[in-house]
Amino acid sequence: MLRRRFHLWASPGSVVAVVIAGEDRGSETEGVIETVRRVGAEVDVRVLLSDGGTGVARLEAFEWDWLELRVGDIVAVTALSV
């Protein structure tokens, strides 16, 4: 299972920093990948959460490519305490 620490790219309070889990273990919430933005060797991912909120995750580019995720995919996410 892949678990990484991710960072916000928007102002605090407007989005939640999340971790994209490699598999759904039942304790996470779900989200739909809305946008993907490559920033050098990293990828910023904006996720629409099942509660209507917005989450943002940052992965290294090779991890993003390995996971083979795309816009519209449903992923298990866990919110980070910031």
ABEGO torsion letter per residue (X at the ends): XBBBBBBBABBBGABBBBBBBABBAGABBBBBBABBBBBEABBBBBBBBAAGBBBBBBBBAAAAAAAGBBBGBBBBBBBBBX
